[in-house]
Amino acid sequence: MSVSTDSAGAAELENIGELDIPQLSETKDSVESERRHRKEQLAIAFRIFARHGFDEGIAGHITARDPEFPDRFWVNPYAVHFSKIRVSDLLLIDEQGRVIEGDRRTNKAAFWIHSSIHQARPDVVAVAHAHTIHGRAFASLDKLLDPIVQESCAFSGDHVLFDEYKGLILEKAEGERIAERLGDSRAAILRHHGLLTVGRSVEEAAWWFITMDRACQMQLLADAAGRPRIMSDEEVTLAHRQFSNANMARHNFNLLAGLVTDEEPDVLE
């Protein structure tokens, strides 16, 4: 997940200082504690998405790969509002789409999209997809994000356009096409549909989604106001390194997570 650069640019990039923020641990010290952590962050992520208005009826899902059974993932149950989801509500789904843990059903589209990406990308722990206002508006434009603000550069050379539309994703083959088009990128714009992001943690995938939705909003505003300046290659390289930083994504997510756990402690039940 990186932008390309020439040898001179690579040498200059080496001189860019590291971000002065503490390094957060990516994993816990046992399978059980890692599973609990992923489930807690997943439930919290849904509450955060609700606060951002990312809900749209029964649509939208975030998944987290199980640390013990990598072919299985945790996901939100069908027709439960993001703002109501607790850790105990999450479902564990196997590679056939069967519910292994939990007493509700899940969204069939969630399985085909997310299972295909989890299978194709062993490096991915979490996948986020929702039908947001600005994400869908931008997805209708049939193009990638331009590097016009520093946050947009988190996705420079690191997101794709899935330029097909065949309605709801109800078949394995279409989920596989999305996964194939995503490749090793961190995000995809699904034409006439919405946004999708991935990460090596729930925190990363959720934060990239928030950032990407805001980048879509900023470009829509800038394009409506005039002709925004496209950042230079050097500026993009610098901003990409800084704003695509996974550790910073986890810090940013944790700020929002702290608000949720303080104000809605039932999320951890």
N, C-alpha and C positions, 0 to 999 in steps of 0.2 A: 504494500500500500504506500506508494511514494510517487512523486513527480520525477520525470526524467530531467537530467541536466548535463551539460558538457563538462569536460575536465576542468576548465577554469571555474565554472560555476560550482563544481563539486569541491574544489579547493577552497573557494570562498565560503561555501556552506560549512566547511569544517571549522571556520573561525567564528561561527555564530554561537554565542554562549548558550548553555543549557538554561532552561527555565528554573528560576530560583524558588522551587516549591518542593516540599518533602515528597519522597517517593513512597507511594502507597503500595502495600502488598497486593499482588494480583490473586493469590490463592490462600486458602486456610490450611491448617496443619493436619487435617483428616478429611476423609470423604464425607463423614457425617456433618462436620462443621461447614465444609464447603457447600454441601447441598442446602443446609439451612440458610447460609449466607445468600446463595443464589435465589432461593425462594423468597427470602425477605426483600431482597433488592427488586425482584420481579413484581411482587405485590406493591411495593412502594412506587415502582415505575408507573404502574397503572394509575395510582392516585395522582402522581405528578402529571401524567397525560390528561387526566380529567381536569386538573387545575388549569392546564393550557388550552382546554377546549378541543382536545384531539378526539373526543368521542363522537360517534355518528351512528346512533342506534346500536345494532348488534355488530357493526363492523369494527375491525381493528384488533390486533393481537401482538403480543410480545412473547417470545419463547426463550427458555434457558435450557441448555443441554444439561442432562443429569451427569454429575461427575463420576459416577460409578458405572452407569450404563450409557455409553456415548451415543447409542442409536435411539435413545429415548429423550424426550424433552418435556419440560413443564410449560403449561400454557393456561391462559384464562378460560374459565368455563363459558359456555354459550349463554348469551342474553343476560349477563350480569354486568351492570354499569361499572365502568372503570373506578368510579368514586367509592364503590362498595366492596371491592375485591380485598380479601384478606389472604394471608399465607395459607390458611386451611381450605380456602376455596380452590386453590390451584390443582390442575389435573396433570397427571403423568401419562404421556402418550407413547406407545411403542412404535416401531417402524411400520407396523401394519395399520396404524391409526386407531388402535384399541386403547381404551382407558384402563391403565394398570392401577392407578390410585386416584380416588375421587369418586363422587357419586352423581356427577352431572355429565352432560355431553359437551363436546366442543364444536367449534365451527369447522365444517369440512374444508372450506377455503384455507383456513389457518393451517390445516394439516398439509395440504398439497404444496403450498408455498414454502412453509417453514421446513418441512421434512426434506424437501429437495435441496434446500440450501444447507441445512445441517449435514446432509449426506455428502454433498459436493465439497464442503468447506470444513474439514476437521479442525481448522484453526479457530472457527467461529463458535463462541459460547452462546451468544444471544442474537436474535433477529427481531427487529421492530418494524411494524407496518401499521399505518393508520390512514384514514381518509380525512385529511385536514383541509381547511378552506384554502390556505395559500399553497399547500402542496398540490392539491388538485388543480387549482387555477394555473399554476406553473406547468403542470403535467400536460395541460391542453396545448401548450405552445410548441411541443415537439422539439425541444432543444435542451442542451445541458446548461448548467449554471455558468455564468461568466464570473471571472475573478474581479469583482468591482469593490468588494469590502474584504477586510482581512479574514473575517470568519468564513466567508465563502471559499476561501483558499484551502480550508481543511479538505475540500472535495476536489481540488484541482488535480486533474489526472487520476482521480481516485473515485469517480462515479460514472455510471453508464446510463444510457437511455434505452429502456425496453420498449421498442417502437411497434408493439403489437397491441391489439385490444380485441378480446373475444368474450367480453362479459365477465361474470364471476369465475374465479379460478376453481373449477370443479373437477379437473382431470389431472392425473399425474404428469402427463406429457407437458402441459403448460407450465406447471411448477418447475419441471426440469428445464424448460426453455428459459425461464427467468433465472434459475441458478446458473445455467450455462452463460447467459448474457452478463450476469453479474461478475463472473470470473473471480479474480482476486481483489476486486474493488470493495470499498467500504459502504457504498450506497448505490441505489438505483432510483431513477425516475421512471415510474410505470405510466406510460402514456394514457391519458384520460382516466387515470385510476388513483395515483397518489405516490407516496414516497416509501422507501424501504432502506433500512440501515442495518449494519451488522457490527459486531464487536467481540473482542476476546473476553468481555464481561458484560453483564447486564447494564452496568453503569455506563460503559462506553457506548453500546448500541443505543441506549435511551438518550444519552446526551447528544450523540451525532444526529439523532432524529430531530431533537429540539433545534439544534443548530441549523440543520438543513431546512427545516420548515421556515425558520426565521430568514435564512438566506434567500429562499424563494420569495418571501414577503418583501425583503429589501430590494430585490431585483425588480419585482413588479412595481414597486413605488418609484424606483429610480428610472425605469424605462418609461413610466407614465409621465414623469416630470421632464425628461429630456433625453440626452444621450450620455449615459454614464461613461466615465473614463475606465478603460480596461487597464489593469495593473501590468507593469512590466514583468518580464520573465524573472528578473532578480527579485522584485517585490513579491511575486507569487511564490518563489522558492523559499524565501524567508518566512512568509506568512504560513505557508503549508507546513513547514517544519514546526512552527510554534503552535498553530491552532489545530493540527491533527495529532497533537501529543496525547497519547492514551492516558498518561498519568494526570494531565490537566483535566481531561474529560471526567475521570473518576472524582477529582476534587470538585468540579462543577456540579456533578450529579449529587455528591454528598451534601452540598449546601442546600439543595432542594429537598433531599431526603430527610434532612434534619428538621425542616419545617413540617413535613408530613408526620414523622414519628412523634414530634412534640404536640401537634394539634390533633392528630388522628391516631392515637396509640393502638386502636383496634386493628390497624392494618397488620400488626405482627401476630395476631391471634391465629 
